[in-house]
Structure formats: C-alpha cells, structure tokens
Amino acid sequence: MRTIPFTLKPALLPLALVCAYSAHAQTPAQTASASAVSLSETVVTAARVEQPLTDVLADVTLIDEKEIQRSGATSVSDLLARQAGLEISRNGGPGTTSSIYLRGAENRFTAVYIDGIRVDTQSTGGPPWEAISLSQIERIEIVRGAAAAVYGSDAVAGVIQIFTRKGRGPFTPYVGVGVGNHGRKTAEAGFSGKNDAIDYSLGVTRDTSDGFDSRPGSNPDKDGYRNTSANARLGWQINQAHRLELTGTYTDMDAQYDGFTADLDDHGLNRLATGGLTWSAQWTQNYSTRLSVSESRQRYETKPSPYSSETTLRNYLFQNEWRSGGHLVTAALERLEDRLANADINRSRHKNGIALGYGYTGGPHTVQLNVRHDDDSEFGGQTTGSASYGYSFAPGWRVTAGAGTSFRVPTLYQRFSQYGQPALQPEKGRSFELGLRWAEGTSSFGVTAYRNRVRNLITFGAAGPCGDAYGCYENTGRAEYQGLTITGAHKLAGVNLSGSLDLQDPRDLNTDKRLARRAQTLLKLAADTDVAGWTLGTELLASSKRYDDAANRNVLGGYGLVNLYVSKVIAREWTLLARINNVADKDYQVARGYATPGREFYVGLKWSPR
C-alpha cells in the first residue's frame, strides 16, 4: 500500500488532537455530528434487509432528522460533505452540477436509492444530487465499501439510501419558514400520522435564493435557484402479516448558471420524480418476503441553450428473508430497466439479477457472505461477491475484515452519444478493508483502512474512434482508491464531541497522478451542548489542497471552514434555528473558476404540535 503523505497546518493541530481524543470513542454508524447514535438502532441498506446496527460489519453512518434540521444545509450534497469519507465538487451554487466522492471514488461509483427506489442518470452516470431535495428527508444511511454483491452495478464505492418521512402517532401538522442571506427564503408545510391500519405522510417545500455570482469575471450576474418539492407516503397494514406501502417524491429545480456566453441568462431545469409500491409479507415466524415495483425519472434541460436529457429507471425486486437464531439467509430476484432519451439517442437496456446472502452472529463472531449474478442485455453475465468477518475480542471492541468485487456498466450516453464508443466495457473493482471499532454508552471510536482498485476505468480522452474532434470516452484508466478513516465521539463535561479524519490517496495508476478534485486530507470536527434550554453547536470542516485537472497542474487550495448554530424550543410547539456557515467568510473553490457562497446566514422557525 502506498504511503500517504500528510501535512497539517500548525493552526489545525490542536483540532486534530481533539479528534484523536474524541476518538476515545464510532460505532459503524457514528456520524461526524455532535450526537452519538444509539446502538439499538437498525439499518436496512447494508444487506438490503433490516439488521441491528451491532450485526452490521460494513462501515455505516446514520443521519437522523434532527441532524438534518439543525444542519442548515441548502442541499443533500452539502450535508453529505460533512460526513466522514465524503467530499463535494460543484460547478456553482445549489442546483448546479454536483459530485460526491465517497472514499475518493467517482461520483458514478455510489449507488443511490430514495425509499428503495434507484436514482441514477444514463448520461454522465451517477445520481443527480442537485435534483434531490433535502426537505423531503427523514433519515440517510451511508454504507462505505463495495456492495455490488447486494445491489449489482453502480455500488463500486458504496451505497447511500435516503428515507422520506413516514407517518407515526396521531395526526401531526407542521409549518416552517426560514430566511437567509443571498435572498434565500424557505417555506414548508405538511402533515403525518397513523389511524388504525393506515399511516400517511405528505409534505411540500418551496426554497428560493437570489444566489451569488458563480463565475466571477465570466458573466457578472447572480445565479439563483427556485426549488419546489413534494413527498408522500401511504401505508396500509392489511393484517399482522401483510403490509402495502406507496411512496413518491417530486422535485422541480430551476437553477441559474454561468455558461460560456457572456450576458446570457442560462438556466438548468432539473426534474426528478420517483414512485414505488411495496408489498411486505411475514409468512411464518422465520420467513418473510418483500415485492416491490418502482420507477424514477430524471429530466435535465438547459435554456436558452437547447439541450435535454431524460433518464428513466424501472426496478422489480422480489426479496426473501429467512431468520433462525443468529442465522440470516437472503435471496433476491431483481430486474433493472434503463432508458435514455438524449438528442438523437433513444435507447434502453435491462439486467436480470439473482443475489444470495448469508449472515451469522453468535458469541464473538459475526459473518456476512454475499454473491450476485447479473445478466446484462448488452454485456452478458457479471458475477460479484463479498465476504466480511468480525470478531469481538473484548467488551465493546470488535475487529473486522472484508473483501468484495464490483462493476459498473457504461452509461448509454457513454456508448452511443457523439463522444461514445459502443465497444466500451464495464468498469470492474476489487476492494479490501480492515476495521477496528469500540463503543461504550455514548462514546465510540473507529478506524478503517481500505483499498479499492478499479480497471477499465472510463475516462474522457482525446479524439479517437468516436470520430468527434473534441474527444471520446475510453476504457483507458486504472484507479486506486486507498486510505484511512478515523472517527470518534465522546461526551465531556456535558459537551458532545465528535470528529473524523480521512487520509486518502485517490490515484490514476496509469499516470501516477492524484485524481482531480480530491483531497488527501479531510478533517471534520463537531461539538454541541445544551445551555439554559438552548442547543449551541459548532463544526469545523478542513480540506487539504486538490488538483482541478488530471495532469495535476491546476491547484485548488486547501481550506478550513467554521460553522455555528443554535436552536431552541421557544414555546411548546415552536422551534427556532439559527445558523452561520463559513463564519470567517473564507474564499475557497471546489471547482476551478467557480465561486462558493462565502459566509451564509439562515434563521428558521417551525411549528409542530407535540
């Protein structure tokens, strides 16, 4: 394994020591927030079935609704960038093209689901983060590491699943408003509840901003956005053994951006709709099934520049689950259908998959084995597998090891556009990781070392077989994503401390250059406490330098950001939140030539009967 050079500015050294101390303590689910996650929680994303957190061997982070609300984030990508092992690149403000790098891997190497519904684009590949509304979300689960043996294509670096609000308890309405600088205004309203066998949830949000000049010197205007989103869930518990659930989300984003023509008011229109129907059945005490049909549709177009692209994904899943004692056996049949309409491209493809899994927890031992075979209509059979083992060698302590294979098939655009090559082959990865974790009460500590090597990496190269003078997609790359992640949480004198430190080396093995827009060092710290009914919190996000290009010539400087927030229940049914991001108004870039918003203020007020 390559030695990763690591330098930290002297001013940040005390903060690194705090991180090391608070790492007297992360369960696999600890976020880099100030609050520890209860070990009694369950996750569903790691093995695609519900599991106690203590049985999960993967490196997992849970983000709950409380953390989402106090984050003051304007987008899902901004929120995720505060978590261990993730960083963001964005060409402008919220609503513009965004990429999330999980463990330094390409944006398209993370599989994303909303309430179990697959979300992806068949143009450049990867989820349209800018089209996923943060206001819809109740919970996020992040699974790091190859998961293709569970999910098939796309899950090369990991999986992120987003859960919308679910109805619980009596009828509960809510209304919220907020204002911030850059002319930001938000309004939300909705309700949720449960009545006998029926549970329901409905929410609508409007978020607008005048924005800021995203490309100073190029087109001197403000680039704002207008975002309208809605989400709905309806569940029917037919009887004790059978349940039907219908879910849906919709986002309509209109974001201004600076293109390459001066004085042109460019708009990117991004619409994302998801819908799914699930039937869950408990046939015996040990055996249960889940049958789901889902579809997501994402359309992106630009105005006045004439461009449009629409991706439609349809999934059919039949999941089987058998439990007995410490044994868990899973079997799944899945069909995935992809379609792209982009300029003169109107193509589709499908994959049929079968997946098997076995998990065991007994005494100090935990085992997880998975294998999956996908039959792709264009590339034939693709088989992936993974194996993980955990050993609890002392109270609260566990050591883990895991290995897996993965793949991602080229997008339809990468094969059939003017820049494409029909002969492109799937990208394939092999990964390995070791972990050490400790947890006791609200204190936790975790360290994970990983390496993921990908061959047949698809890059955009010089003009070639595709015939376009601008360039062509090629299977020319080999990449290695390796690193070390340290996480921790601890409560000290009434103050919740948490943090993460990532030392990583995402590298192009052909050129021995670091991959573009990815840092070698990421430091994230947080602290919060309660004082006289107020919750006071602070966060530090620090990144070392990055390169904006594959040749490593254009440097993006390192930066450190400090955020502050306060919240308080000011009356029985009213909650106030105030937040300042980038307190020092740090000038930095995550993509060369594109500005970031600088210091941001936000104040929100929410009413909800308790």
C-alpha positions, -999 to 999 in steps of 0.1 A, spaced: 0 0 0 13 34 -10 24 57 19 1 87 20 19 120 27 1 140 53 7 176 64 -15 197 87 -12 234 92 0 242 128 -32 261 135 -52 230 129 -30 207 150 -50 213 183 -81 204 164 -66 172 152 -56 164 187 -93 169 198 -103 145 170 -78 120 183 -90 124 219 -127 123 209 -118 91 191 -116 76 226 -146 66 213 -175 54 163 -197 26 161 -200 18 124 -229 42 125 -214 73 142 -217 104 121 -193 134 124 -220 152 142 -222 161 178 -246 134 189 -238 97 192 -261 71 175 -278 46 197 -266 11 194 -301 -2 195 -308 13 160 -313 -8 129 -302 -3 93 -316 -17 61 -291 -6 35 -261 -28 43 -277 -61 34 -310 -48 20 -329 -62 50 -334 -48 84 -305 -55 108 -295 -44 143 -266 -20 140 -245 -43 161 -247 -70 135 -235 -49 106 -199 -53 96 -198 -26 69 -187 10 77 -221 27 81 -232 62 90 -267 72 100 -280 108 98 -313 114 115 -339 141 110 -327 162 140 -292 165 125 -307 173 91 -328 201 105 -300 217 125 -276 214 96 -290 245 78 -277 229 46 -292 240 13 -287 207 -4 -282 170 2 -246 172 -12 -237 200 13 -250 178 42 -231 147 29 -199 166 25 -198 170 64 -197 132 68 -166 110 71 -151 99 38 -171 122 16 -163 154 -3 -181 175 -28 -174 192 -61 -199 216 -76 -199 240 -106 -215 269 -89 -243 272 -63 -270 248 -52 -289 234 -82 -258 232 -104 -240 200 -113 -227 184 -82 -205 153 -75 -200 134 -43 -168 114 -39 -172 85 -15 -137 74 -3 -123 93 -32 -142 73 -58 -160 87 -89 -195 101 -84 -210 73 -105 -195 46 -83 -220 53 -55 -254 37 -58 -282 59 -45 -318 50 -35 -347 70 -23 -371 48 -2 -356 18 -20 -360 34 -55 -329 35 -76 -318 70 -88 -292 75 -115 -285 92 -148 -277 74 -180 -259 105 -194 -227 110 -174 -236 85 -147 -242 89 -110 -271 104 -91 -284 139 -99 -276 153 -64 -288 188 -73 -323 174 -80 -327 156 -46 -345 179 -22 -332 179 14 -366 189 28 -381 156 20 -356 136 41 -361 120 75 -330 97 75 -300 89 55 -279 57 56 -244 57 42 -227 23 35 -190 26 26 -173 -2 6 -182 -22 -25 -218 -35 -23 -223 -48 -59 -228 -83 -45 -260 -69 -29 -271 -42 -53 -254 -51 -86 -240 -25 -110 -230 10 -96 -222 1 -60 -184 2 -66 -176 25 -37 -207 22 -16 -245 30 -12 -264 60 0 -301 55 8 -324 83 16 -357 78 35 -386 103 34 -409 110 63 -432 82 75 -465 86 94 -464 78 131 -487 85 160 -517 109 159 -523 134 131 -495 160 133 -493 190 110 -462 212 106 -454 246 91 -420 261 88 -404 293 73 -369 305 70 -348 334 56 -311 338 49 -286 359 30 -283 358 -8 -321 364 -7 -328 329 5 -364 321 15 -379 288 25 -414 276 33 -426 242 41 -459 226 52 -472 191 57 -487 165 80 -482 129 91 -499 104 113 -514 70 118 -550 59 120 -556 23 129 -541 3 99 -533 34 78 -502 56 81 -496 86 60 -472 115 53 -474 144 29 -450 174 26 -445 204 3 -415 227 3 -405 259 -16 -369 271 -14 -357 301 -34 -325 322 -35 -311 351 -54 -278 333 -53 -243 348 -60 -221 352 -90 -209 317 -95 -182 325 -121 -167 359 -113 -153 377 -143 -172 355 -167 -208 367 -165 -213 393 -137 -248 383 -125 -263 365 -96 -271 328 -102 -301 319 -80 -324 290 -79 -361 281 -74 -369 247 -60 -403 232 -54 -405 197 -39 -431 173 -25 -431 139 -9 -458 114 1 -461 80 18 -491 59 24 -491 26 42 -518 0 48 -512 -27 74 -537 -52 60 -532 -75 89 -504 -86 112 -486 -103 84 -492 -82 53 -484 -45 45 -487 -24 14 -468 9 10 -469 36 -17 -442 62 -18 -435 91 -41 -412 122 -44 -410 151 -68 -385 179 -72 -386 208 -97 -353 228 -97 -347 259 -118 -311 270 -112 -292 298 -130 -256 291 -140 -229 309 -160 -222 292 -193 -196 301 -219 -215 330 -235 -214 364 -217 -246 382 -209 -267 351 -214 -291 341 -187 -285 304 -186 -310 282 -167 -307 245 -158 -341 228 -153 -339 196 -133 -369 175 -125 -368 143 -106 -398 121 -98 -398 87 -80 -426 63 -72 -428 28 -57 -452 2 -45 -441 -24 -19 -459 -55 -5 -443 -69 26 -454 -103 40 -444 -123 71 -453 -158 61 -440 -176 92 -421 -166 123 -389 -171 103 -397 -164 67 -407 -131 51 -408 -116 16 -409 -81 0 -421 -75 -35 -416 -40 -50 -421 -22 -82 -405 12 -86 -396 39 -112 -375 71 -112 -375 96 -140 -350 125 -142 -351 152 -169 -325 178 -173 -326 206 -198 -309 240 -203 -324 272 -216 -318 292 -238 -292 267 -249 -310 238 -264 -301 206 -245 -322 180 -228 -316 145 -214 -341 122 -197 -333 90 -178 -360 65 -168 -352 36 -145 -376 9 -136 -370 -18 -110 -387 -51 -100 -375 -67 -68 -385 -99 -50 -366 -101 -17 -367 -133 5 -356 -134 41 -352 -163 65 -341 -159 101 -333 -185 127 -314 -177 159 -282 -160 148 -286 -170 111 -299 -148 84 -304 -161 48 -315 -138 20 -323 -144 -17 -334 -118 -42 -346 -117 -78 -343 -83 -95 -349 -68 -129 -335 -34 -137 -345 -15 -169 -327 17 -181 -338 41 -208 -321 73 -221 -336 100 -244 -308 125 -253 -307 143 -286 -307 115 -312 -302 88 -286 -333 68 -276 -321 35 -262 -328 11 -235 -313 -19 -218 -320 -43 -189 -304 -65 -163 -317 -96 -146 -301 -104 -113 -301 -131 -86 -285 -124 -52 -278 -147 -23 -267 -137 12 -258 -153 45 -252 -137 78 -244 -151 112 -240 -136 146 -230 -158 176 -208 -152 205 -179 -131 195 -182 -140 158 -201 -121 130 -200 -133 94 -216 -118 62 -213 -135 28 -229 -123 -4 -229 -134 -41 -248 -120 -70 -250 -127 -108 -264 -101 -132 -273 -110 -168 -269 -77 -188 -287 -74 -221 -256 -58 -236 -226 -73 -216 -238 -107 -206 -231 -123 -172 -214 -103 -144 -208 -121 -111 -198 -103 -79 -191 -114 -44 -182 -101 -9 -172 -116 24 -168 -99 58 -159 -112 93 -160 -95 127 -145 -107 160 -154 -91 193 -122 -98 213 -132 -77 244 -162 -58 257 -171 -31 233 -142 -39 209 -145 -55 175 -121 -61 147 -134 -65 111 -121 -75 77 -139 -76 44 -133 -80 6 -155 -77 -24 -157 -73 -61 -179 -48 -81 -187 -35 -115 -204 -6 -133 -216 -9 -169 -211 22 -192 -240 46 -195 -260 46 -227 -246 81 -233 -210 70 -229 -216 43 -256 -240 59 -281 -235 97 -280 -213 116 -304 -185 111 -279 -193 75 -272 -179 41 -282 -203 11 -284 -173 -12 -276 -168 2 -241 -166 -24 -214 -178 -24 -177 -156 -9 -151 -146 -35 -125 -133 -32 -90 -117 -53 -62 -117 -39 -27 -103 -49 7 -107 -32 41 -97 -37 78 -115 -21 107 -113 -17 145 -142 -3 165 -150 4 201 -182 16 217 -194 22 252 -225 42 260 -223 75 240 -186 71 234 -172 54 203 -141 50 182 -135 36 147 -106 32 124 -109 17 89 -81 11 63 -93 4 28 -81 -2 -8 -102 -3 -39 -87 -9 -73 -107 -3 -105 -98 -14 -140 -114 -5 -174 -119 30 -159 -139 51 -183 -123 84 -190 -128 112 -215 -98 112 -237 -86 127 -270 -103 124 -303 -103 88 -315 -127 60 -326 -158 80 -318 -149 105 -346 -156 136 -326 -128 162 -327 -135 172 -291 -128 138 -275 -141 103 -268 -150 81 -239 -124 54 -234 -116 23 -213 -80 35 -207 -79 41 -170 -69 22 -139 -75 38 -105 -67 30 -69 -87 45 -40 -70 38 -7 -70 55 26 -75 55 64 -106 69 81 -106 76 119 -139 85 136 -148 92 172 -174 106 196 -173 113 233 -192 134 259 -170 155 280 -184 178 308 -218 180 291 -203 187 257 -208 162 228 -176 159 208 -172 141 176 -149 141 146 -134 123 116 -100 123 99 -96 110 64 -61 103 50 -66 91 14 -48 87 -19 -72 85 -49 -48 79 -78 -47 73 -115 -24 42 -117 -16 49 -154 -1 84 -148 6 81 -110 -13 114 -106 -39 121 -80 -75 121 -92 -90 155 -99 -108 175 -72 -100 151 -44 -80 159 -13 -55 137 6 -66 150 40 -101 158 53 -108 168 89 -143 173 103 -150 181 139 -182 190 158 -193 199 193 -226 208 209 -241 213 243 -273 225 260 -273 258 279 -304 272 296 -327 254 271 -306 264 241 -286 239 220 -253 255 209 -231 238 183 -201 244 161 -184 225 133 -150 226 116 -145 213 80 -110 213 67 -95 200 34 -60 199 20 -52 211 -15 -67 194 -45 -60 195 -83 -87 205 -107 -72 185 -136 -60 150 -144 -24 163 -151 -22 179 -115 -13 213 -128 -41 235 -116 -42 236 -78 -73 242 -57 -60 255 -23 -68 239 10 -93 255 33 -109 254 67 -145 264 75 -161 270 109 -199 268 112 -220 278 142 -257 270 150 -282 275 179 -317 260 183 -343 263 210 -379 252 216 -392 288 223 -428 277 230 -445 243 234 -450 239 197 -424 263 182 -387 256 174 -362 283 164 -330 275 145 -302 300 136 -271 291 117 -239 307 103 -219 288 78 -183 298 70 -181 322 99 -147 337 87 -161 342 51 -133 320 37 -127 324 0 -122 289 -15 -131 268 -45 -142 231 -50 -141 235 -88 -117 259 -106 -132 291 -117 -164 286 -97 -171 306 -66 -186 294 -33 -212 313 -14 -189 328 13 -205 335 47 -241 323 50 -268 331 75 -300 313 80 -328 316 105 -358 292 106 -390 289 126 -411 257 127 -444 250 143 -455 214 150 -478 202 178 -462 179 203 
